[in-house]
Amino acid sequence: EGGHEAVIRVLGELARDTLAQANKIGDTPAHKAAGGGHEAVIRVLGERPRGTHPWTNYHCITLAQTNEIGDTPAHVAAEWGHEAVIRVLGELAPSTLAQTNDDGDTPAHK
């Protein structure tokens, strides 16, 4: 954990678009945070960007993005047994808990 959420906050202020950017296998920072059990980072990623309208659902887009096999951050958190991350995702992006991947699996199948 060691301050990762502070780094994500700064990146969010200086380069917000990078927080939704995927790597070569489609994983976003949310996928990495979910896999590492970093619920505080997931919470920061789910915050509404400063200066956006209160009804903006940017966080839902970021937290619901899929990787190359269709896994959301919720799939990754479930696979690694990170209960706290699943709880935060359930609060911020509840639809991701029922979202299916390319194999038709929900996070509960992991």
N, C-alpha and C positions, 0 to 999 in steps of 0.2 A: 504494500500500500504506500508507504513512505512518501506521501505528498503527491502521488499521481493525480489526484483530483485537482490540486493547485495548478499543475502543468496543463491539464485539460482546460481549466478555466482560462488560463492565459492564451492558449491556442484558440480557444473559442472567441476570445476578444480580438485576436490579431489575424486569425486565418480560419474563420468558422467553417468554411467549405471543406477543409481538410478533415474535419471530424466525421464526415460522411463518406470520405474517400476510401475506396476498397483497394486492397493489395492484389497481387497476381492471382490469388485463389479466391478473391471476392470477400475476404474478411475485412471488416471495418474496425475502427477502434472499439466500437461496442462489442463486437465478437471477441476481440482480444481481452477486453475488460471482463466480459462474462466468463470466459474460459479461465481467467486468473482469479475469479472470485472477488473482484473489486467492485462491490456494490456502490461505494461512494462515487466511483468514476461513472458508473451507469446512471446514477442520480444526476450528476453534473451534465452528462450527455443528454439527459432528458429535460433539462431546463430550457425554457423559452429564451431565445436570444434577445438581448437588450435591444430595444427599439422596434420590436415586432409587435404586431397586434395581438392582444390576449388570446384570440381564437386561433392563432397560428398553431398548426400541428407539426411543426418541424421535428420535434422530438420523436413523434410517432414514426415518421419516415426513417429517421436515423436508427431507431431501436427496432424497426421492423425490416430493415434491409436484409436481403438474403445473400449468402455466398454462392460459390459455384455448384454446390450440391443442394442448394435451397434451404440451408439451415439459417435460422435467425439467431440473434444472441441468446434467445430463450432456449433453443435447441442445445447450444454450446454449454450454457450454464447447467442445464439438466444433465447433459452427458458427463460433466465433471462433478456433479453433485453439489452445486453451489446454491443452497436453499435461499440464502439472503438475497442473492441476485435475482432469483425467480420471484421472490416477494416484491422487490423493487420494480421489476418488469411488469408484474401483475398490477401494480399501482399506476405506473406511468404509461404502459402500452399493453393493456390486458388482452387485446386481440392476438398478440404474438404467442400467447400460451396455447392457443388452439390452431395456430397456423401450421400447415403441413409443408414438409420439404419435398424434394423431387421423388423420394421413395414413398410419399404419402404418410410419413411419420410426423406426429406432433411432438413437442418436447417430452410429453409423458412416455413416448416410446423409447426414449434414449435411456 
